[in-house]
Amino acid sequence: MPGHTGGRFAEGDGSVPRRGFLKLITVALGGLVGAVLAIPAIRFLVYPAERKIVDGPEDLVPVADADDVGEKPVRVEISVARQRDAWARVDDVKLGAAWLVRRGEDIVAFSTTCPHLGCAVDFDTKSDAFRCPCHTSAFDRAGNRVSGPAKRGLDPLETKVEGGRVLVRFRRFKLDVPDREGA
């Protein structure tokens, strides 16, 4: 037969058999389909690991009735109903604690974590001051550093009174540094 190449495409010296060409096209299409399916699957697996979500109130968390906060500091636990971190979902998660103090009509909050090395700060009614039992740092009612190795005062937390409830935004701060920086 004139022009018949015996099952090969005639392209000079590098001719490719028909079956080899079909295999090459099949593998290329299969790889393309696999990549199209793999990219969303990989994103599905990796994306949740990169985020941390607190369900419910993400910003301010209700911690106490405003009427229960007076001139004497009140210690409150800060927790959220549900927290989701990647694929894990946990109910009733304790984030930390805060000291609430009323100043006239305003209510202020301080982290109970000592800014020196992270011990829990208590309120001493005899000396009318916040005290760290670990390294004897002391802070006045306004959270200012009075004495001890702490390099700054107590860390304030954002508060808001809404519907008779005190809401607090919990944050962690770097320890043993003079300037307040988020952790």
C-alpha positions in Angstrom: 0.0 0.0 0.0 1.4 3.4 -0.9 1.9 5.7 2.1 1.5 2.8 4.6 4.0 3.1 7.4 3.4 -0.3 9.1 1.7 1.0 12.3 4.0 3.9 12.8 3.6 7.6 12.4 6.2 8.7 10.0 8.0 11.7 11.6 11.6 11.2 10.5 13.9 9.3 12.8 11.9 9.5 16.0 8.7 7.8 14.9 6.3 6.7 17.6 4.2 3.5 17.5 0.4 4.1 17.5 -0.1 2.0 20.7 2.7 3.9 22.4 1.1 7.2 21.4 -2.3 6.1 22.8 -0.6 5.0 26.0 1.1 8.4 26.3 -2.2 10.2 25.8 -4.0 8.0 28.3 -1.3 8.4 31.0 -1.3 12.2 30.4 -5.1 12.4 30.7 -5.1 10.2 33.8 -2.4 12.4 35.4 -4.4 15.5 34.6 -7.6 14.0 36.1 -5.7 12.8 39.1 -4.2 16.3 39.7 -7.6 18.0 39.3 -9.0 15.6 42.0 -5.9 15.7 44.3 -5.7 19.5 44.6 -9.1 19.9 46.4 -8.5 16.8 48.4 -5.1 18.1 49.7 -6.6 21.5 50.4 -9.5 19.8 52.4 -6.9 17.9 54.5 -4.5 20.8 55.1 -6.9 23.8 55.5 -8.4 22.9 58.9 -5.0 22.4 60.4 -4.1 26.0 59.6 -7.1 27.6 61.5 -8.4 27.8 65.0 -12.0 28.6 65.4 -14.0 29.3 68.6 -17.6 28.7 68.0 -20.2 30.9 69.7 -18.9 34.3 71.0 -15.5 34.7 69.2 -14.7 38.0 70.7 -16.2 38.9 74.0 -17.2 36.1 76.4 -19.8 36.6 79.2 -18.2 35.9 82.5 -20.3 37.5 85.3 -23.4 39.6 86.2 -22.4 43.2 86.4 -24.2 43.5 89.8 -21.8 40.9 91.3 -18.7 43.1 90.6 -17.8 45.7 93.3 -14.8 47.6 94.6 -13.3 44.3 95.8 -11.8 42.3 92.9 -13.7 39.3 91.8 -11.9 36.3 90.1 -13.8 34.8 87.2 -13.2 31.9 84.9 -13.2 32.6 81.1 -14.5 29.7 79.0 -16.3 29.2 75.8 -19.1 26.7 75.1 -17.3 25.1 72.2 -13.9 25.4 70.5 -12.9 23.9 67.2 -9.2 23.5 66.4 -8.7 21.9 63.0 -10.9 18.8 63.1 -11.2 18.5 66.9 -14.2 20.1 68.6 -14.2 20.4 72.4 -17.1 21.6 74.6 -16.7 23.8 77.7 -13.1 25.0 77.1 -11.5 27.0 79.8 -9.4 29.8 78.2 -8.1 31.3 81.4 -9.2 33.6 84.3 -9.5 37.3 85.0 -9.8 39.7 87.9 -12.8 42.1 87.6 -12.8 45.4 89.5 -15.5 48.1 89.4 -14.3 51.7 89.0 -17.3 53.9 89.3 -19.6 52.9 86.5 -16.9 51.0 84.6 -15.7 47.5 85.1 -12.1 46.7 84.3 -10.5 43.2 83.9 -6.9 42.0 84.4 -5.4 38.7 83.4 -4.7 36.5 86.5 -1.4 35.5 84.8 1.7 37.3 86.3 3.5 39.1 83.5 6.8 38.0 85.0 6.8 34.2 84.5 3.1 33.3 84.4 2.2 32.2 87.9 -1.4 32.9 89.0 -1.8 36.3 90.7 -4.0 36.4 93.8 -5.6 39.4 95.5 -4.4 40.0 99.1 -7.2 41.8 101.1 -4.8 42.7 103.9 -2.4 44.7 101.7 -5.2 45.6 99.2 -2.9 44.5 96.3 -2.6 41.8 93.7 0.4 39.5 94.6 2.2 36.8 92.7 3.1 34.0 95.1 6.0 32.7 93.0 8.4 35.7 92.9 6.7 38.3 95.1 5.7 40.7 92.4 3.0 43.1 93.7 0.4 45.2 91.8 -2.0 47.9 93.0 -5.8 47.8 92.3 -5.2 49.6 89.0 -2.9 46.8 87.9 0.3 48.9 88.1 3.5 47.2 89.2 4.4 48.1 92.8 7.4 45.8 93.4 9.1 42.6 92.4 10.7 41.2 89.3 7.8 41.8 86.9 8.8 44.2 84.2 5.3 45.6 83.7 1.9 45.8 85.4 -1.0 43.3 85.1 -2.2 42.8 81.6 -5.6 44.5 81.1 -8.3 42.6 79.2 -11.0 44.3 77.1 -14.4 44.4 78.9 -17.9 45.5 78.0 -21.2 45.5 80.0 -24.1 44.4 77.9 -27.6 43.4 79.2 -26.4 43.4 82.8 -23.6 40.9 81.9 -19.8 41.6 81.9 -18.1 40.4 78.7 -14.4 39.9 78.5 -12.1 39.4 75.5 -9.4 36.9 76.7 -5.8 37.3 75.4 -2.5 35.9 76.2 0.6 38.1 76.4 4.4 37.4 76.2 5.9 37.0 79.6 8.9 38.7 81.1 9.1 41.6 78.6 8.7 45.2 79.5 6.2 46.1 76.7 2.9 44.4 76.4 2.9 42.1 73.3 0.4 39.5 72.3 1.6 35.9 72.6 
